[in-house]
Amino acid sequence: MRQIVLDTETTGLEVSQQHRIIEIGCVELIDRKLTGRTYHQYIQPDREIDQGAIEVHGISNESLVDKPRFAEISDDFIEFVKGSQLVIHNAPFDIGFLNAEFALAGTGTIDDLCEVLDTLALARRMHPGQKNNLDALCNRYSVDNSNREFHGALLDARILAEVYLAMTGGQTSLSLSGESEEGVQGREQIRRLPADRPPLKVIRASEEEIAAHTRQLDDIDTASNGACLWLRQGGAPALEGEAQRSEEN
């Protein structure tokens, strides 16, 4: 599976106001592994950059004077991304600008070339009610973004690639918190107990403990207006017949 993590910088926020792309950054993933291949291009937009946008990405009008226009780089860009799945944070923004540039260049739409995965929509499903911008996700998934003084398309694409892999990677280690993987790998994976060892002693809950537990559940049920799931699942009766503690605990 080939994925391209993509980001753009623009002259302003609204494509409907004829704002243009001034930077594209792409990072290639194949089978969820960074390949080291990238695409990066600054672009002459033929219009002024809004001051608010400059404060975000730090790209000045003067720095783009000698850069190619989108139509001049579109073939190379298309060659890099075609047939891939684009991974974009807040994809409608970037796709809207890319399709506007494609229309001006007469090259169809980006949707004709690629599938699109929106990591902002994915993050909102995974973390509803929380901040899900790129900085917040970096903090949540321990991705280093200390070099992100300004937004930059290639830098942000690289950071997003790490965030995306962390978001979708699942559990990668069974080690306890604070325990290094080397420490886990250095131990035996299975410790077999001797066959002639005595059976574990079982200590069953006393009547007083069962009664105290039942009272606690009743208090929880009252405070939650009948929403104590343990009682709904029959937790208290099960305790009477089966509750037990291992002496080793």
C-alpha positions in Angstrom: 0.0 0.0 0.0 1.4 3.4 -1.0 0.4 6.4 0.9 1.5 10.0 0.5 1.3 12.3 3.6 0.7 15.7 2.2 0.5 19.3 3.4 0.2 22.7 1.7 0.8 26.3 2.6 -1.3 29.0 1.0 -1.6 32.8 0.5 -4.7 32.8 2.6 -7.5 30.8 4.1 -10.3 31.0 1.4 -9.9 29.4 -2.0 -13.1 31.2 -2.9 -11.2 34.4 -2.7 -8.7 33.2 -5.3 -6.0 32.4 -2.7 -3.3 30.1 -4.0 -0.9 27.3 -3.0 2.6 28.5 -2.3 4.2 25.3 -0.9 3.6 21.6 -1.2 5.3 19.0 1.0 4.9 15.2 0.6 6.3 12.2 2.4 6.0 8.7 1.1 4.8 5.6 3.1 4.8 2.1 1.6 3.2 -0.6 3.8 3.2 1.9 6.7 6.9 2.5 6.5 8.7 5.7 5.7 10.7 5.2 2.5 12.7 8.5 2.7 11.2 9.7 -0.6 9.7 13.2 -0.5 8.3 15.8 -2.8 8.8 19.5 -1.9 8.1 22.6 -3.9 7.7 26.3 -3.4 5.4 28.0 -5.9 4.9 31.5 -7.3 1.2 32.3 -6.7 0.9 35.5 -8.8 -0.7 37.3 -5.9 0.2 38.8 -2.6 0.2 36.7 0.6 -2.0 37.8 3.4 -0.1 39.1 6.4 -1.9 36.6 8.7 -0.7 33.7 6.5 2.9 35.0 6.6 2.7 35.0 10.4 1.7 31.4 10.3 4.2 29.9 7.8 6.8 32.6 7.5 6.9 32.6 3.7 7.4 36.1 2.2 6.3 37.4 -1.1 9.9 38.2 -2.0 11.0 34.6 -1.4 8.7 33.3 -4.1 9.5 35.7 -6.9 11.8 33.2 -8.7 9.8 30.1 -8.0 7.9 28.2 -10.7 4.1 28.4 -11.1 1.9 25.5 -10.4 1.3 24.7 -14.0 5.1 24.3 -14.4 5.4 21.7 -11.6 2.1 19.9 -12.0 3.4 17.0 -14.0 6.1 16.2 -11.5 3.6 16.5 -8.6 1.1 14.3 -10.4 3.8 11.7 -11.1 4.7 11.6 -7.4 1.2 11.2 -6.0 -0.9 9.4 -8.6 -2.4 6.1 -7.6 -1.6 6.7 -3.9 -3.8 7.3 -0.9 -3.3 10.9 0.3 -3.1 11.3 4.1 -4.0 14.9 4.9 -5.0 16.7 8.1 -8.2 18.7 7.5 -8.2 17.3 3.9 -11.1 19.5 2.6 -8.9 22.5 2.9 -5.9 21.1 1.0 -8.0 19.3 -1.6 -10.0 22.4 -2.3 -6.8 24.4 -3.0 -5.3 21.5 -5.1 -8.4 21.2 -7.2 -8.5 24.9 -7.8 -4.8 24.8 -9.0 -5.6 21.7 -11.1 -8.5 23.6 -12.7 -6.3 26.6 -13.6 -3.7 24.3 -15.0 -6.3 22.2 -16.9 -5.3 18.9 -15.4 -8.5 17.5 -14.0 -8.8 17.1 -10.2 -6.8 15.5 -7.5 -9.7 13.2 -6.8 -9.2 11.6 -10.3 -5.7 10.5 -9.2 -5.9 9.5 -5.5 -8.0 8.4 -2.6 -8.0 10.7 0.4 -7.8 9.9 4.1 -8.5 12.9 6.4 -6.6 12.5 9.7 -8.6 15.3 11.4 -11.9 13.4 10.8 -10.2 10.2 12.1 -8.9 12.0 15.2 -12.3 13.4 15.9 -13.8 9.9 15.8 -11.0 8.6 18.1 -10.9 11.5 20.5 -14.4 13.2 20.5 -14.6 16.4 22.4 -10.9 17.0 22.5 -8.5 19.2 20.6 -7.3 17.4 17.5 -5.1 19.9 15.7 -1.6 18.7 14.8 0.1 20.2 17.9 -2.5 18.5 20.2 -2.0 15.2 18.5 1.8 15.5 18.8 1.3 15.9 22.5 -1.1 13.1 22.8 1.1 10.6 20.9 4.5 11.9 22.1 5.6 13.0 18.6 8.4 15.6 18.7 7.3 18.9 17.1 9.8 21.1 18.9 11.1 22.4 15.5 7.7 23.7 14.4 8.2 27.4 15.1 6.4 28.1 11.8 4.1 25.9 9.8 6.0 24.4 6.8 4.5 21.9 4.3 7.3 19.4 4.3 8.0 19.6 8.0 4.3 19.3 8.8 3.9 16.3 6.4 6.8 14.6 8.2 5.2 15.3 11.6 1.8 14.2 10.4 3.3 10.9 9.1 4.6 10.1 12.6 1.3 11.1 14.2 -0.7 9.0 11.7 1.4 5.9 12.3 1.0 6.4 16.0 -2.7 6.9 15.8 -3.3 3.8 13.7 -0.5 1.5 14.8 -2.2 -0.1 17.8 -0.3 -1.6 20.7 3.4 -2.2 19.8 4.7 -3.4 23.2 3.4 -5.4 26.1 6.0 -3.8 28.5 4.7 -2.1 31.6 4.8 1.7 31.8 8.3 2.9 32.3 9.9 -0.5 31.4 12.2 -0.6 28.4 11.7 -3.0 25.6 15.2 -4.2 26.1 14.3 -5.2 29.6 11.3 -7.2 28.4 13.2 -8.9 25.6 16.0 -9.9 28.0 13.7 -11.9 30.2 12.3 -15.3 29.5 9.0 -15.0 27.7 7.5 -18.0 29.7 8.3 -19.0 33.2 7.1 -22.5 33.9 6.1 -23.4 37.5 7.2 -26.8 38.9 4.7 -29.5 38.4 4.9 -30.7 42.0 4.2 -27.3 43.6 1.4 -27.1 46.1 -1.9 -25.7 44.9 -2.5 -22.0 45.5 -4.4 -21.2 48.7 -7.8 -19.7 48.0 -9.3 -17.2 50.5 -13.0 -16.7 50.0 -14.8 -13.5 50.9 -16.4 -13.5 54.3 -20.0 -12.8 54.9 -19.1 -9.4 56.3 -17.1 -8.5 53.2 -19.9 -9.6 50.9 -22.4 -7.5 52.9 -20.0 -4.5 52.7 -19.6 -5.0 49.0 -23.3 -5.2 48.4 -23.9 -2.0 50.4 -21.3 -0.2 48.3 -23.0 -1.4 45.1 -26.4 -0.2 46.4 -24.9 3.2 47.2 -23.4 3.5 43.7 -26.8 2.4 42.2 -28.6 5.1 44.2 -26.1 7.8 43.4 -26.3 6.9 39.6 -30.1 6.7 39.4 -30.0 2.9 38.8 -27.0 2.9 36.4 -24.8 0.5 38.4 -23.8 -1.9 35.7 -22.3 -4.4 38.1 -25.7 -5.0 39.6 -27.3 -5.2 36.2 -24.8 -7.9 35.3 -25.6 -9.8 38.5 -22.2 -9.0 40.1 -23.4 -9.2 43.7 -24.9 -12.7 43.6 -21.8 -14.0 41.7 -19.7 -12.6 44.6 -21.5 -14.8 47.1 -20.8 -18.1 45.3 -17.6 -17.4 43.5 -15.7 -14.5 44.9 -12.1 -15.4 45.9 -8.7 -13.9 46.4 -5.4 -15.5 45.7 -3.0 -15.4 48.7 -0.3 -14.1 46.3 -2.4 -10.9 45.6 
